[in-house]
Amino acid sequence: MADSVQLAGLSQGVGYGILVGVGAFFAISMWGISVLLARFHNEVQGSEMFMTAKRSVKTGLVASAVVSSWTLAATLLTSTAWTYEFGVSGAYYYGAGATVQIFVFAAAAIELKRRAPGAHTFLEVAKIRYGALGHISFIIFSTIYALINCIGILLGGAAVFHALTGMNTIAGIWILPIGVTVYTLLGGIKATILTDYVHTIIIYIMILLGLFVTYATSSVLGSPDKVYDLLREAAKSAPVAGNAGGEYLTMRSQTGALLGLVFYCAIFATTIDVQLFQKAITASPEATLPGYMIGGLSWFAIPFCLATTFGLAARALESSPAWPTYPNPMSAAEIAQGLPFPYAAKALMGDGGAVLVCLMVFMACTSGFSADVVSISAVWTYDIYGSYIEKNATGAKLVRISHIGVIIWGVCMAAIATGISRTDIGVNYLITIIGVFTSCAVFPIYSTVLWKGQNKIAVVVAPTLGALTAAASWLGSTYALEGSVTIATTSGVYPLVVGNAVSLVSGCVYSLLCTFIFGRDDFDWSRFQTEMKVIDDSDVKGLTREQLDEQLNMEHMTPEMDKKLKKAKWYAVCIAAFLCAAFVLLWPLPMYGSHYIFSKPFFRGWVVVTFIWAFLAAGIITLLPLWEGRETLVLFAKFCLGKTPKHHTSTEGVVVAADSEASSSDLGEKGLGHHKVTTEV
């Protein structure tokens, strides 16, 4: 990004306005929601609420949190860049390559909920099972992932704002985290989840808008047939090496499939990111399975539908006067920065399209960064400070420490991203190499809650040797195939396939070898419940005795819920196996093996599927949380109007309303503190 690309378009004021203005809006909104929840719902930001949302988040918000967790700047930028370069296969392989991990992760998330219901972080579980060395090993690898991920978020977002508005790249890198840091400080993990929901809705709205413009209303495209004709013409002037007939309208894409394999291996590393386990912890037990399955299917719509729209539009319009760089094609630097997406949006919708892209990228960047910052803060609070510095720290102290962690992480990520922005490393590079260094920890981490035989030596040796083996394989294959080791050569498809695949497989192989050479463990799963540390929140201002007792009850799993989660785990395994087979084998392989090139009617059907998937995903993610929270929303509306009924019973059978004679002001002052309020949004 040293020679950052700039497209004459919006003014710098628009860029700064979005980063500062929209960021401030979300920060103020979260402050307002925190105040309202404190008064109306008696939600006090103790350590439990700040880090786990009292483990009460329902299916709809779990699904939206999953979608948001997987929707990064790279999701928007890299998926469209792949589709611009390789055609329809780029959109599919990107989406499928990252969706299957969500399904697989669901089984680990359910087992975490079942075996360690009182966990505050996943790494807290690792410490009980493996002791300090295993605990520190997992901290290192999950932090490496979060570090690369956060840097990629800031670099990708700043590059888009610079390209579309001309605002200073370094200024963008430093301004992006500010609003995130503020609303995370105010609302903790629940603020993150609520803003995830809002961000995701906005992204879906913009995806649908792009679909309608590209395939229905645009004056330069406006129909699937026009896009089809232009893509066939583009294949004649710029055929794709390795694609069937050099066409963009085929799933037979050698490079696209290899990049899909790279992504499949690299994005498995996503599941070692503590923020994913953190959101699993916040879910209510019964919401975990449906939340992750709905979230996975809904997330696929974002890269698939977005790239099928703007990625194909970019290739179709590049030879048109409407294209921003016309008559010149995009440079390698522009493609590496993921700029086919903003360029296509500007060509289709003018400055309005550029604003749309800025807003989408802002939403993706802030939601992704927020998820990581609050989870890293949890690691710093519970797994480092609470474990090794002050073991008996109280709830109020831990909340203060977590606030410090949020600020320090935001500042450090902006500083590192600033340095990397002066190099040629872009967001596409980071997203494809991340698995080389971190996928080696996937098997050891999953085994922590899925396999009691893995021993303490394996969790230290396997990921360490795996990372070294993968890095050596990646760099060695680069030198053997390319003759030199540079940023350009190490981003080649074949070295990336080697590095990412070796990392994922070697972590598994080394873990098995260490376990069987040094002896299997026979871990007692009940230790997770008997040894889990309960945080003393008694010094947190505003928490009642009843709330403190309720927090203690959350540390244990009832036999009935344990039985339900056991059944849910097997459902998750079966569903994940079927969906993985569908996404990896049943859908793409017949078209890949047959060298099929889309006919015009088939492409129309492909576009129809894109519309349907986008509508279903947007509808479910938008409406399900509202439906699940309808009782709370109605009660809140009545409370605001001073019409709270004398007796209102939640779905859990708990009386939540005060005496009918109490005025609204009385309720506000008491914060419903004398009643056990358990209904959650």
KOLDRENKE-127963 format. One record per atom (N, C-alpha, C): x, y, z. Coordinates in steps of 0.1 Angstrom, whole numbers, plus 5000, padded with zeros to 4 digits. Layout:
XYZ...
This chain:
500849885000500050005000500950135000502150114998503050224998502650324988502350274976501950364965500450354964499750404974498350394975497650454963496550394958495850434947494750534951494450634943493450724946492550754934491250744936490250764925489550894928489650984919488951114920487451094922486851124932485451094935484951184945484551134957483951214968485051294974484551394981485551484988485951425001487151475006487651415019486651435030485851545029484851565039483851455041483551395030482551275030483251165038484551135035485251025042485351055057485751175060485851205075484451215081483451255074482151265079481551125083481851025074481350895077482150835089483450845088484250785099483950845112483950975113483751045125482251055129481351095119479951115122479250985125479350885116478650765118479250685131480550695132481250635144480650705157480550835157479950905169478550865171477750845160476350805161476250675168477050575164476950445171477450455185478450535188478950545201477850605210477150715206476150775213474950685215474650605204473450515204473750405215474950355215475250245225475250305239475650425241475550485254474050505258473250545249471850555252471150425255471550315247470950185250471450135263472650155267473250115280472450185291472150315289471350385300469950325301469350305289467950245290467950105296468850025292468849895297469149895312470049985317470249995331469050035339468250125333467050175340465850075338465650035326464449955323464649805326465849755322466149615323467049575334467449685342468349655353469649585349470149615337471449565333472549645337473349605347474449675352475749615346476649705342477849655335478849605346478549485351479549415359480349335350481249255355482149175347481449075339480349015345479548915337478848975325478249085328477449145317478449205306479549265310480449325301481049215291481449095297482148995289481248885283480148855290479348735286477848765283477448895285476048925283475148835291475648775302474948685311474548555303475148525292474948405285473448385281472848495276471448495274470948535260471948555251471648605237470848495229469748535223468948435216469348415202468648325195469048265182469248375172468348475171468448575160469648665162469948705174471148785176472448705175472348575179473548485177473848475162472748455154472948445139473548575133473048685138473548815132474948835137475348785149476648805154477648715146477148595142477948505134478248565120477148625114477348695101478348805102478148885113479048995115480448955117480648845125482048805128482748765116482048705106482748655094482748765083482048875085482048985075483049095078484249085072485349175074485449255061486349355062486649435050487049335038487849235042488249135031487049065025485949045033484848975028484249055016484149185017483649265007484649284995485949314999486949354989487549234982487949134989488549014983487648934974486348914979485448834971485148894958484949024958484749094945485949094936487149104942488449104934488548964928488348864935488448724930487448704918486248754920485248744909485548824897486148944899486649024888487648944880488548874887489648804881489248674875488448594882488148464877486748434874485848524875484448514871483548454882482448394878481448344888482048254899483148174895483748084904484348154916484848274914485448354925484448374936483248424932482248444942481848324950481648214943481248084949482348034958483548024953484647954961484948034973484948164972485148254984484148224995482848224991481748205000481748065006481847964997481847825002483047795011484247855007485447825014485447875028484547975031484548025045483247985052482247935045480947895052481047765059481747665054481747535060482347535074483347635076483947645089482947685100481947765096480847805106480147675110479747595101479047475104479847385113481147365110481947275118482147335132482347465133482547535145481347515155480147505149478947485157479047375167479647265163479847145172480747185184481847255181482747295192482047395201481247485195480547585204479547515213478847415208477847345216478547275228479647205225480347135235480947235246481347345241481847445251480747485260479547515255478347545263478047435273478147315268477747195276478747165287479947165283481047125293481447235302481447355298481847465306480847585306479647565312478647665311478947795318479947795327480347915334481547985328482047945316483247995311483048145307484048225309484048365305484848385292485848295290486648295277486948145274487148115262487547975258488947945264489848045265491148025270491147985285490148035292489948005306489747855307489047795298488847645298490147575295490947635286492247565282493147565295493147675303494047675315493647565324492347545326491947435336492447295330492347275317492647145312494147125310494947225306496347205302497347275311496847365320497847435328498347555321499447615327499947745322500547735308501347635305501947625292500947615280499947525282498947515272498147635270497847695282497047825282497847935275499047945277499848055271500048025256500147895252500247855238499047905230497847875236496647915229496448065229496848135240496848285240497648335228498848285226499748335216499148315202498648195199498148175186496748245183495948255193494648335190494948485189495948525196496348675195496948705182497748605177498348625163497248645153496248555154495148565144494448695146494148735158493448865160494248985155495548975157496449085153496449105138496648985131496648995116495249035111494148985117492849015113492549165115492849225127492549365129493449455120494649415118495449495108494849495094494349375090493749375077492449455076491749455087490549545088490849685086491849735093492149875092492849915079493649825074494349855061493249855049492349755049491349745039490449865039489949905051489050015053489650145049490850165053491550295050491850305035492150195029492450195014491250235006490050185010488850215003488450365005488650415017488250555020489250645012490550605012491450685005491150684990490850574984490550564970489350644966488350644974487050704970486950854975487650894985487451024990488751104990489951034989491151104989491651135003490951095014491351115027492651045030493451095039494751045042494550895048495350805043495250665046495550645061496550715066496950695080495850755089495250865085494150925093493050825094492750755083491650655083491950545092493250495092493650385101493450425116493650545119493550595133492150625137491350675128489950725131489050605132489250505123488350385123488150325137489150305145488950235158488350325169488250455167487850545178486450515182485550515172484150495176483850355181484550255176484450115181484950105195486050175198486550165212485550235221484950345218484050415227482850325230482150275219480950195222481250065229482350005226482749885233482949915248483650025251483850065265482450085272481550135265480250165271479350045273479349955264478449845264478949705264480249685263480849555263480449465252480349335255480049235244478649255239477749305248476349325243476249435233476949545236477049655226477549605213478549515213479149465201478049385194477349305201476349215194475149305188474749405196473649495191474149575179475349625179475849695167476049595156476449475159476549375148475249365141474149355148472849345142472549465133472749575138472449695130473349705118474649675120475549675108475249575098474849455102474449355093473249385085472249445091471049485084471449585073472249685076472649785066473349725055474249625058475049565047474049485038473049415043472149345035471249435026470849545032470149645024470949695012472149715015473049765004473349654993473449534998473549424988472349414979471149424985469949414977469849534968470249644972470249764964471149744952472349694954473249664943472749564933472049464938471449364930470449424920469549504926468549564918469049664908470049744912470649834902471349764891472149664894472949594884472149514875471149444880470449354871468949394868468649524871467249564868467249714864467949804870467649944867468750024861470049974862471150054857471150084843471550204839471550244825472750184818473750144825474950084818474849934818474149874827473949724827472449704827471849674838470349684839469649544837470349444833469649314831470749204831470349084835471248964834471748944820470948964810471348944796472449034792472349164796473349254793474749224799474649184812475849144819476449024813475648924809476048804802476848834789476248924781476848954768478149024770478249114780479549184782480649094788480248994796481248904801481748814791480848774781481348694770482348774761482048894759482948984752484249004759484149024772485449044780486348914780485748794779486548674778487348664765486848734755487548734742488748834742488548944749489649044750490649014761490148954772491048924783490648784789490948684782490548544787491248514800490648424807491148384820491948254819493248254822494048134821493548034831493347914826492847804835491447794836490647884831489147874830488747804817487647734818487147664806486847764795487547754784487347844773487847984776488548004787488948144791487748224795486648164798485448234801485348274816484548384819484248424832482948354838482148294829480948234832481048084833481948034841482147894843482747864857482347754862482847704875484147634873484547604861485747534858486847634857487347674869488447774871489547714879490647674873491747614881492247704892492547824889493047924899491947954909490747974905489647994914489447884924489547764919489347644928490547634938491747664933492947664942492847764953492347884949492147994959491147954969490047884964489047834973489647734983490547654978491247564987492147634997492847744993493647825001492747885012491547935008490648005017490047905026489747785021489147685030490147655042491447635039492447615049492647735058492747855051493147975059492048015068490748005064489648045072489347955083489847825082489647745094490347805106491447885103492147955113491148055120490148105113489148195120488648135133488448005133487847945144488747935157490047975155490847985168490748125173490048215166489848355171488948355183489448405194488648395207487348465206487248565197485948635196484848545192485048445184484048345180483548265191484548215199484148145211483448235221483848365221483248465231481748475228481448485215480048495211479248365213479948255212479348125216478948125231479848185239479648195253478448275257478248385249477148475252475848415248475748315240474548255235473848185246472548185247471848095256472047955250472047845258472347715254471447665242470147695243469247645232469447725219470147845220470247925208471547895200472447815205473747795199473647725186472947605185472947535172472147605161470947655164470247725153470847855150471447915160472148045157473248035147474147935149475247915140474847855127473847775126473447725113472747835105471847905111471248015103472248125100473148145109474248245106475148205095475448075094476348035083475648045070474447995069473748005056473448155052473248235062472948375059474248445055475348415061476648475058477048445043476748325038477148295025476648395015475448455018474848545009475648675007476448705017477248835016478348825005479248735006480248734996479748684982478848584983478348534971477448634963476548694969475648794963476348924959477248964968477949094966478849074954479648964954480648944944479948914930478848834931478148814918477548944912477349044921476949174916478049254912478849304921479849404918481149344912481449224915482649154909482449134894481249084890480949064876480749194869480149294876479949424870481249494867482249474876483549534874484149484861484149354859484649294846483849334834482549344835481749374824481949524820482149614829482249754826483649814824484649724826486049784826486349844812485749804802486049854788485049964785484250004794483150104792483650244796483250354790483650484794483150514808482150434813481650464827482650414837483650334833484550284843485550394848485750404861486550514866487950524861488650414857489950424852490050414837488950424830488850414815489750514809490550484799490550354791491550254797492150284808493250194813492550084822493049964822492549864831493149884845492549814855493049834868494449774869495249834878496649784880496549674890497749604891497849494901497649544915498149674918498049734931496649754934495849804925494449834927493649704930493949604923493249474925493649414939494949424942495449374955494749444967494349574965493749654976492249624976491749544967490249514966489449624960489949704951489249814946488249784935488149664929487149634919485749664925485549644938484249664944483849814944484649904950484250044949484250104935485150064926485150114913483850074906483349944907482149904901480949974907480949994920479850074926479750214920480850274918480950414913480450414899480950314891480550314877479050284875478450214884476950184883476150294889476550354900475650444908476250584910477450604904478050744906478550764920478450884924478850914938478050844948476750824945475950754955476450614957476950544947477550414948478850424957479650524955480850544963480450554978479450634981479050654995478550515000477750444992477350314996478450225000479550224992480650134995481350185008481550315009482150365022481350315034480050325033479250285045479350135047479250055036479449915038480749875044481749935039483149905044483249945059482650065062482750115075482050015085480849965081480049875089480849745091481449685080482249565081483449585090484149695088485349715096485049735111484049815114483749845128483249725135482349645129481749535136482849425138483749405128484749305129485849345139486149475139487149525149486649515163485349555164484749555178484749415184484349315175484349175180485649135185486749165178488049125182488549205194488249335195488749415206488149375219486849345219486249305232486749165236486949085227487448945230488948945235489749025228491149045233491149105247490249195249490149255262489749155273488849055269488448945278489648855281490548835271491648755273492648825282492848955280493749025288493249035303491849045304491249055317491348925325490748825319490548695326491848605325492348595313493448495311494848545314495048675314496348725318496348795331495548905332495548975345494948885356493748835354493148755364493848625368494548565358495248435360496648455366497348555362498748565365499248685373498348785373498748915380498048935393496648925393495848945405494748845404494948725410494048615409492748645416492748725426491548745434490848885431491148935419490549065415489049055415488349165420486949165420486349215407485049205406484349245394484649385389484549485398484749625395486149645390487149575396488549595392488749535378488049415375488249355362487549435351486449505354485849585344486749705340487449765350488449865348489549815339490049695343491149635335490749615321489549565319489049535305488949665297488549775303488549905296489849945292490849925300492249955297492649865285492349735285492649645274492049685261490849735261490149785249490949895243491349995251492050115246493450075241494249995249495549955245495549885232494649785230494649705218494249795206493349885207493049975196494150065192494950115201496050205198497150115192497450005197498549915191498149875177496949835174496549795161496749905151496350025155496450145146497950175143498750155153500150185152500850085142500549955144501149855135500649865121499349895120498749905106499350025099499650135107500250255101501650215094502450135101503750095096503550005084502649905084502449815073501849895061501149995063500550075052501550135043502850145048503850205040504650095032504049975032504649865024503749825013504049715006503149674995502149565000502049545013501149445018499749505018498849425012497449475012496549375019495249395019494249315027494149175020494249165007494249035001495348945005496549005007497748925011497548875025497048965034496848925048495848805049494748815042493648725044494048585039495048575029495448445024496648385031497448465038498548405045498248385060497148425065496848415079496748275084496348185075496248045079497547975080498648025073499947965074500447965088500148065095500648085109499748035120498448025117497447995127496647875125496447815113495647705111496147575119497447585122498047465129497447455143496847555148496247545162494747505162494147485150492747455149492447315156493147215152492847075158493147075173494247125178494447125192493347205200492947315194491947395201490547325201490147275190488847195189488947075199490047005200490146895208489946925223490147045226490047085240488647055246487647065238486247045242485646915235486346865225485846745218486546615220487746615225488546495226489346495240488946415249489546415262490946345262491346285251492646215251493846305248493646425242494846505238495546545251496946535251497646565263498246705263498846735274499446875276500546905267501346805263502546825254502046865240500946795236500446815222500046965220499447025230498847155227499947265227501147235231502247325230503147295218503447165216504347125205503647125192502347085191501647065178501547205170500947305177500847435169502147495167503147485176504447545173505147485162505247345162505947285151505147295138503747305139502947315128503147445121503347555129503547685123504947695116505947635122507247635117507347555104506647435104506647355092505847425081504747485084503947555073504747675068505347745076506147865071507247815062507947715066509047665058508547605045507447545045506847485033506447595023505847705029505347815022506547885015507547925023508647995017509447905008509647785012510447695003509747664990508447644990507747624977507747754969507747874975507847994968509148004961510247974968511547984962511747884950511247764953511347654943510547694930509347754932508547774920508747914914509148014922509248144917510648194916511648134923513048164922513448274931512548334938512848434948511648444958511948504970510948524980510748674982509548714977509148854979507648854983507148974985505648984988504948934976505348964964504648924952504648774950505848714952506048574949505348484960505448534973504848454983503248464983502748544975501248554974500848474961501748394955501348304944500448204949499548154940498548054944499147924949500047864942500647734947501347744960502247844962502847854976501747874987500747944984499647964994498947834997498647754986498047624988498847544997500147534994501047455002501147495017501347625019501547675032500347665041499147695035497847685043497447535046497647455036497247315037498147245047499447265046500447205055500147255070499847375071499547425085498347355091497247345084496047275089496247135092496947065083497146915084498246885095499346965095500446935104500046955119499147055122498647075135497946945140497146885132496446755135497446645137498346635127499346515127500246525140500746645143501646655154500946635167499646675168498846655180498646505183498346435172498146295173499446215177500446255171501746195174502146215188502046345193502446375206501546305216500346295213499346225223499646075224499946015213500145865213501545825217502545915215503945895219504045915234503546025239503746055253502546005262501545945256500445895264499245975263498145915262496845975261496446035275495746145274495146195287493846135289493246145300491946095303491246205312490946315305490546435312489146415317488946465329487546465336486846585332485846575324485146695319484446775330484146705341483446775352484246885359485646875356486446985362486147115357485647125345485247255339484247325348483347245354482247305362482747325376483547235381483947245395485047345398485947365388487047455389486947585383485847615376485647745369485547855380486347955379486348065388485148155387484448175397483248265397483748405401483448505393483948645396483048705406483648765416482948835426482648985421481348995417480849125413480149205424480449165436479649235447480049375449481249425444481649565445481249645433480449585424479949665412478749745416478749875414477649955418476449925411475349905418474049885411473549745411474449645413474049505413473349465426472249405425471449355436471949215441471549185453471849045458471248945449470048965444469348875436470048845423470648955417471348945404472648865407473348895418474548815421474248665422473148635429472748495430472448435417471848515408471548465394472748435387473848515388475048495381475748365386475648335399476148205404475448085398474148095396473347985390473747965375474248065369474648045355475847965353476647935364477847865363477647715362476347665362476047525363475147485352475247365347474347305337473347205343472147235340471047135345471147005337470746895343470746765336469846775323468746845324467846855313468546935301469147045304469847115294471047045288471746965297472846885293472446785282471246725285470746625276470346685262469746805263469446875251470646915242471646955249472946995242473646875236473546765243474146645237473546605224472146615224471446585212471746695201471846815205472146925196473546905190474446855197475846835192475746735180475046625182474946535171474146585159473146665162472446735151473446825143474246895151475246985145476246905136476646795141477646715133476946665120475746615121475046565109474746685099474246795104473946905096475146965089476246975097477447025092478046935081477946805083478446705073477646725060476346735061475546745049475846875042475846985049476047115043477447135037478447075044479847075039479847005026479246885025479146805013478446885002477446955005476647024995477447144990478147214999478947334994480247294987480847194992482147154986482147054975481146964975481046864965479846874955478646864961477446854953477146974944477447094948477147214940478247234930479547244934480547294924481147184915481247054920482046954913481446914900480146894899479546864885479846964875479747094879479947204869481447214866482347184876483747194874484247084865483746964868484246844860483746844846482546904843481946904830482447014821483247104827483747224819482647314814481547314822480347374817480547534817480147594805480147734804478647784804478347874813476947914815476247954801475047904799474247954788473548084794472948154785472248274790471048244799470148144796469148104805469648054819470747974818471347934831471848044839472448144833472948264840471748344846470648354839469448414845469048344857469048214857468648134869469648154880470948164877472048194887471748324894471348424886471048554892469748544901468748464896467548454904467848384918468748284918469148224930469848324939470648414933471348514941470348604948469348654940468348734946467548664958467148544955466448464966467248454978468548414976469348394988469548524996469748634989469948764995468648805003467548784997466248825003466048735016466248605015465948515026466948555038468148565034469148595045468848735052468548835043468248965049467048965058465948885053464748885061464848815074465548695074465748625086466648695096467748755092468648825101467948945106467149015098466449135103465349105112464449015109463148995116463248895128464148795127464148695138464448755151465548845152465748905166464648985171463949055162462749135166461649045171461448935164460348845169460748785182461948745184462348675196462348775208462548905205462549005216461249085217460149025211458949105210458349135223458449045233457849075246458649185253459949185252460749285258460449425251460349415238460149545230458749605234457749515235456349565239456449625253457049545262457149595276457849725277458949735269459649865269458849975263458049955253457250055247456150105257455550005264454550045274455250115286456450075289457150145300457450295296457850315284458050455279456850535279455650465277454450545276453750545290454350485300453750485313452650395315452550295306451450195307451850055310452850045319453249905323452149835330451849715325450749645332451049595346450049565354450349525368451149405369450849305360451549175360451849145346453149125343453649075330454548965332454348855326455148735327455948715315457248695316458148665305457848525301458548485290458448355285459048255295459848305305460348215315459548215327458348275327457448275338457848355350458648465347459148555358458348685357457848725368457148855368458148965367457949055357458849165354458349305356457049315358456449445360456249485374456349615377456149665390454649685393454349725405452949755409452349855400451149835396450549935387450450075392450450085405450350225411451750295409452750225407454050295406454150375393454650495394454750585383455950545374455950605362457150575354458350625360458350735367459550795373460050705384459050645392459450555402460150435396459550385385460250265379461650305374461750425369463050465364464050475375463650525387464550545398464950405404463950315404464250185410464950095400464750125387465350035376464849895377463549885382462949745384463949665392464649725401465749655408465149545418463849565422463349465432462649345425462849335412462149235405463149165396463049035395464048955387463648965372464349055365464149075351465048985343464448885336465348795329465048795314464048865309463848875295464948945288465548895277466648955270466248995256466849095251466549135237467349035228
